[in-house]
Amino acid sequence: MKIATFNINGINRRLGNLLAWLAQARPDVVCLQELKATDRQFPRSALAAAGYGAVFRGESAWNGVAILARGVDPILTRDALPGDPEDSQARYIEAAVNGLIVASLYAPNGNPQPGPKFDYKLAWGERLIGHAAELLETGLPVVLAGDYNIVPEARDIYQTTSYAKNALVQPQSRAQYRSLLEQGWSDALRKRHPEAVIYTFWDYMRNRWDRDAGLRLDHLLLSKQLAPKLTDAGVDKAVRGAEGASDHAPAWITLKD
């Protein structure tokens, strides 16, 4: 089974890019983030014509998450991260697909920091840590995939001082990511490529794509039951170089059946 995560940065604006990648890569499950579309605007018919069922939670202009599955309809299990009933942002969705629990998440950016946006980022991260622990306790095979908006380590960002005050690299953000790993989740890209330089995001500004000035923001975390089934992982970097591309590239894993 091939599972991917892709921050599409506007699903309708980049629908052609998405469909072309789906046809070429043929992932079995895709976690999408930053739809920037309401539920009514979600291109369900175009994706169905491409062979993918979908569950999604949209939001006008911002955020939005979805899970696609090739040849089947995902079974929605949750469309919000628990812990704050007042949080209306569309940042988390979870579904059962082919015997797995798959979550697509779009964590808050948190900038500027310090301030209320960073406080929300950290509060959201604590809620994710709590829910992740509950998922582990079920004993089910689970994938937590998405744009975590965290650069886990210094090697996950190009050499620069321009991000020194950015929320993505702050000690508190990185500590939350480590907390997930300490629970028992496995970072699939790092597990498969422990020494490699891996980026999944290249900002549109300052020629960063052409300079390969990237960051690793998109992660697939595997539960203890699932980690031994990992056979490969990578990033479809060329997708970022296509005309009209998202500023992210799809990251993916393959699992033994």
CORWO-V106134 format. One record per pair of residues at least 6 apart in sequence whose ideal C-beta (glycine too) atoms are under 7 Angstrom apart, sorted by the first residue. I is the first residue (numbers start at 1). J is the second residue. D is the distance in Angstrom with one decimal. If there is no record, write none. Layout:
i:I j:J d:D
i:I j:J d:D
This chain:
i:1 j:28 d:4.9
i:1 j:98 d:6.6
i:1 j:254 d:6.9
i:1 j:255 d:4.8
i:1 j:257 d:6.5
i:2 j:27 d:4.6
i:2 j:28 d:5.1
i:2 j:252 d:6.0
i:2 j:254 d:5.0
i:3 j:27 d:6.6
i:3 j:28 d:6.6
i:3 j:29 d:4.5
i:3 j:102 d:6.9
i:3 j:143 d:5.8
i:3 j:145 d:6.6
i:3 j:220 d:6.7
i:3 j:252 d:6.6
i:3 j:253 d:5.4
i:3 j:255 d:7.0
i:4 j:27 d:4.3
i:4 j:30 d:5.0
i:4 j:250 d:4.8
i:4 j:251 d:6.6
i:4 j:252 d:3.9
i:5 j:31 d:4.4
i:5 j:145 d:4.0
i:5 j:146 d:5.4
i:5 j:218 d:5.3
i:5 j:220 d:5.9
i:5 j:250 d:6.9
i:5 j:251 d:5.4
i:6 j:30 d:6.2
i:6 j:32 d:5.7
i:6 j:248 d:6.6
i:6 j:250 d:4.1
i:7 j:33 d:4.5
i:7 j:34 d:5.0
i:7 j:147 d:4.4
i:7 j:218 d:6.3
i:7 j:246 d:6.2
i:7 j:248 d:3.9
i:8 j:14 d:5.5
i:8 j:18 d:5.9
i:8 j:32 d:5.3
i:8 j:34 d:6.2
i:8 j:35 d:6.8
i:8 j:246 d:5.4
i:9 j:34 d:5.1
i:9 j:246 d:4.0
i:9 j:247 d:5.8
i:9 j:248 d:6.6
i:10 j:36 d:4.4
i:11 j:18 d:6.7
i:11 j:32 d:6.7
i:11 j:35 d:4.6
i:11 j:36 d:6.9
i:11 j:37 d:5.5
i:11 j:43 d:6.4
i:12 j:37 d:5.7
i:12 j:41 d:6.3
i:12 j:43 d:6.2
i:14 j:244 d:6.3
i:14 j:246 d:5.6
i:15 j:43 d:5.6
i:15 j:46 d:6.2
i:17 j:242 d:5.8
i:17 j:244 d:6.1
i:17 j:245 d:5.8
i:17 j:246 d:6.9
i:19 j:46 d:6.8
i:19 j:50 d:5.6
i:21 j:236 d:6.8
i:21 j:239 d:5.4
i:21 j:250 d:6.4
i:22 j:50 d:5.5
i:22 j:52 d:6.8
i:23 j:50 d:7.0
i:25 j:236 d:6.2
i:26 j:70 d:7.0
i:27 j:70 d:6.9
i:27 j:252 d:6.2
i:28 j:69 d:6.8
i:28 j:70 d:5.1
i:29 j:67 d:6.8
i:29 j:68 d:6.9
i:29 j:69 d:5.3
i:29 j:97 d:5.3
i:29 j:102 d:5.7
i:30 j:68 d:4.2
i:31 j:67 d:5.7
i:31 j:102 d:6.6
i:31 j:104 d:3.4
i:31 j:145 d:4.2
i:31 j:146 d:5.6
i:32 j:65 d:6.6
i:32 j:66 d:4.3
i:32 j:68 d:6.8
i:32 j:104 d:6.4
i:33 j:65 d:5.5
i:33 j:104 d:6.4
i:33 j:106 d:3.9
i:33 j:146 d:5.4
i:33 j:147 d:4.7
i:34 j:63 d:6.7
i:34 j:64 d:6.4
i:34 j:106 d:6.0
i:35 j:42 d:6.8
i:35 j:56 d:6.8
i:35 j:58 d:5.5
i:35 j:64 d:2.9
i:35 j:65 d:6.8
i:35 j:66 d:6.1
i:36 j:61 d:6.0
i:36 j:62 d:6.4
i:36 j:64 d:6.0
i:37 j:58 d:5.0
i:37 j:64 d:5.9
i:38 j:58 d:4.5
i:38 j:59 d:6.9
i:38 j:60 d:5.1
i:39 j:56 d:6.7
i:39 j:58 d:4.4
i:41 j:58 d:6.6
i:42 j:56 d:5.1
i:42 j:58 d:5.5
i:44 j:54 d:6.1
i:47 j:54 d:5.5
i:47 j:68 d:6.2
i:51 j:70 d:5.6
i:51 j:71 d:6.1
i:52 j:68 d:4.3
i:52 j:69 d:6.4
i:52 j:70 d:5.6
i:53 j:69 d:5.2
i:53 j:72 d:5.6
i:53 j:73 d:3.6
i:53 j:74 d:6.1
i:54 j:66 d:5.7
i:54 j:67 d:6.8
i:54 j:68 d:5.0
i:54 j:74 d:7.0
i:55 j:66 d:6.7
i:55 j:67 d:5.3
i:55 j:74 d:4.7
i:55 j:76 d:4.5
i:55 j:93 d:6.3
i:55 j:95 d:5.1
i:56 j:65 d:7.0
i:56 j:66 d:3.7
i:56 j:93 d:6.9
i:57 j:64 d:6.7
i:57 j:65 d:5.8
i:57 j:79 d:4.8
i:57 j:90 d:4.5
i:57 j:93 d:5.2
i:58 j:64 d:4.6
i:58 j:90 d:6.2
i:59 j:89 d:6.8
i:59 j:90 d:3.9
i:63 j:89 d:5.4
i:63 j:90 d:4.6
i:63 j:91 d:5.7
i:63 j:106 d:6.0
i:64 j:90 d:5.0
i:65 j:90 d:6.0
i:65 j:91 d:6.4
i:65 j:92 d:6.4
i:65 j:93 d:4.6
i:65 j:104 d:4.6
i:65 j:105 d:6.8
i:65 j:106 d:5.4
i:66 j:93 d:6.7
i:66 j:104 d:6.4
i:67 j:74 d:4.9
i:67 j:93 d:6.0
i:67 j:95 d:4.8
i:67 j:97 d:7.0
i:67 j:102 d:5.8
i:67 j:104 d:5.1
i:69 j:97 d:4.8
i:72 j:97 d:6.9
i:72 j:98 d:6.8
i:74 j:95 d:3.7
i:74 j:96 d:6.9
i:74 j:97 d:4.9
i:75 j:95 d:5.7
i:75 j:96 d:4.3
i:76 j:95 d:5.3
i:77 j:94 d:4.8
i:77 j:95 d:5.8
i:77 j:96 d:5.8
i:77 j:101 d:6.7
i:78 j:94 d:4.0
i:79 j:93 d:5.2
i:80 j:92 d:5.9
i:81 j:91 d:6.6
i:81 j:92 d:4.0
i:81 j:127 d:5.2
i:81 j:128 d:6.3
i:81 j:131 d:6.1
i:82 j:127 d:6.8
i:82 j:131 d:5.7
i:83 j:127 d:3.7
i:83 j:130 d:6.2
i:84 j:127 d:6.4
i:91 j:105 d:6.4
i:91 j:106 d:4.7
i:91 j:107 d:6.9
i:92 j:103 d:6.7
i:92 j:105 d:5.1
i:93 j:104 d:5.2
i:94 j:101 d:6.5
i:94 j:103 d:4.4
i:95 j:102 d:5.8
i:99 j:141 d:7.0
i:100 j:141 d:5.1
i:100 j:143 d:6.2
i:101 j:135 d:6.8
i:101 j:140 d:5.3
i:101 j:141 d:7.0
i:101 j:142 d:4.5
i:102 j:143 d:5.0
i:102 j:145 d:6.8
i:103 j:143 d:6.9
i:103 j:144 d:4.9
i:103 j:145 d:6.7
i:104 j:145 d:6.1
i:104 j:146 d:5.3
i:105 j:128 d:6.9
i:105 j:144 d:6.5
i:105 j:146 d:3.7
i:106 j:146 d:5.7
i:106 j:147 d:5.2
i:107 j:121 d:7.0
i:107 j:124 d:6.3
i:107 j:125 d:6.7
i:107 j:147 d:6.6
i:107 j:148 d:4.9
i:107 j:149 d:4.5
i:108 j:117 d:6.9
i:108 j:120 d:5.5
i:108 j:121 d:4.1
i:108 j:124 d:5.3
i:108 j:149 d:6.5
i:109 j:121 d:7.0
i:109 j:149 d:5.1
i:109 j:167 d:6.3
i:110 j:117 d:5.5
i:110 j:118 d:4.5
i:110 j:121 d:3.2
i:110 j:149 d:6.7
i:110 j:167 d:3.1
i:110 j:173 d:7.0
i:111 j:117 d:6.3
i:111 j:166 d:6.3
i:111 j:167 d:4.8
i:113 j:167 d:4.4
i:113 j:170 d:6.4
i:118 j:167 d:5.3
i:121 j:167 d:6.0
i:122 j:172 d:5.8
i:125 j:176 d:4.1
i:129 j:176 d:6.4
i:129 j:179 d:5.3
i:129 j:180 d:6.2
i:132 j:144 d:6.3
i:132 j:180 d:5.8
i:132 j:183 d:6.1
i:132 j:185 d:6.7
i:133 j:183 d:5.7
i:135 j:142 d:4.9
i:135 j:223 d:6.9
i:136 j:183 d:6.0
i:136 j:184 d:5.8
i:136 j:223 d:5.9
i:136 j:224 d:6.7
i:139 j:225 d:6.5
i:141 j:223 d:5.9
i:141 j:225 d:4.8
i:141 j:226 d:4.2
i:142 j:223 d:4.1
i:142 j:226 d:6.6
i:143 j:220 d:6.0
i:143 j:222 d:6.0
i:143 j:226 d:6.7
i:144 j:185 d:6.8
i:144 j:221 d:4.3
i:145 j:220 d:4.5
i:146 j:218 d:6.9
i:147 j:217 d:5.6
i:147 j:218 d:5.3
i:147 j:248 d:6.9
i:148 j:177 d:6.7
i:148 j:217 d:6.4
i:148 j:219 d:5.2
i:149 j:168 d:5.9
i:149 j:217 d:5.9
i:150 j:168 d:6.1
i:150 j:173 d:4.8
i:150 j:174 d:6.5
i:150 j:177 d:4.8
i:150 j:217 d:6.9
i:151 j:157 d:4.9
i:151 j:168 d:5.0
i:151 j:169 d:4.9
i:151 j:215 d:5.3
i:151 j:216 d:6.3
i:151 j:217 d:6.6
i:152 j:174 d:6.2
i:152 j:177 d:5.0
i:152 j:216 d:7.0
i:155 j:197 d:6.6
i:156 j:215 d:6.5
i:156 j:216 d:3.8
i:157 j:163 d:6.3
i:157 j:169 d:6.7
i:157 j:215 d:4.8
i:158 j:213 d:4.3
i:158 j:214 d:5.9
i:160 j:213 d:7.0
i:163 j:169 d:5.4
i:167 j:173 d:6.2
i:168 j:215 d:6.9
i:168 j:217 d:6.9
i:180 j:221 d:6.2
i:181 j:187 d:6.4
i:184 j:224 d:4.7
i:185 j:221 d:4.1
i:185 j:222 d:6.6
i:185 j:223 d:6.6
i:186 j:221 d:6.6
i:186 j:222 d:4.6
i:186 j:227 d:4.0
i:187 j:219 d:6.1
i:187 j:221 d:6.2
i:188 j:220 d:4.4
i:188 j:222 d:5.5
i:188 j:230 d:5.7
i:188 j:233 d:4.8
i:188 j:253 d:4.6
i:189 j:198 d:5.6
i:189 j:219 d:6.8
i:189 j:220 d:6.8
i:189 j:233 d:5.0
i:189 j:251 d:6.3
i:191 j:227 d:6.9
i:191 j:230 d:6.2
i:192 j:230 d:6.5
i:192 j:232 d:6.3
i:192 j:233 d:3.9
i:193 j:233 d:6.8
i:198 j:216 d:5.2
i:198 j:235 d:6.2
i:199 j:214 d:2.7
i:199 j:215 d:6.0
i:199 j:216 d:5.5
i:200 j:216 d:5.4
i:200 j:217 d:5.7
i:200 j:218 d:4.0
i:200 j:235 d:5.6
i:200 j:248 d:5.8
i:200 j:249 d:5.6
i:200 j:251 d:5.2
i:201 j:214 d:6.1
i:201 j:215 d:4.8
i:201 j:217 d:4.7
i:201 j:218 d:6.9
i:201 j:247 d:6.0
i:201 j:248 d:5.0
i:202 j:208 d:4.9
i:202 j:209 d:4.3
i:202 j:213 d:6.6
i:202 j:214 d:4.6
i:202 j:240 d:5.8
i:202 j:247 d:6.1
i:203 j:247 d:6.1
i:204 j:247 d:5.6
i:209 j:240 d:6.2
i:209 j:241 d:6.8
i:218 j:248 d:6.1
i:218 j:251 d:4.7
i:220 j:251 d:6.3
i:220 j:253 d:5.2
i:222 j:230 d:6.4
i:226 j:255 d:6.9
i:229 j:255 d:4.5
i:229 j:256 d:4.4
i:230 j:253 d:6.1
i:230 j:255 d:6.2
i:231 j:254 d:4.9
i:231 j:255 d:6.5
i:231 j:256 d:5.7
i:232 j:253 d:6.9
i:232 j:254 d:4.5
i:233 j:252 d:6.8
i:233 j:253 d:4.5
i:234 j:252 d:6.1
i:235 j:249 d:5.3
i:235 j:251 d:5.0
i:236 j:249 d:5.6
i:236 j:250 d:4.6
i:236 j:252 d:6.8
i:237 j:249 d:5.1
i:239 j:245 d:6.3
i:239 j:249 d:5.0
i:239 j:250 d:5.8
i:240 j:249 d:4.2
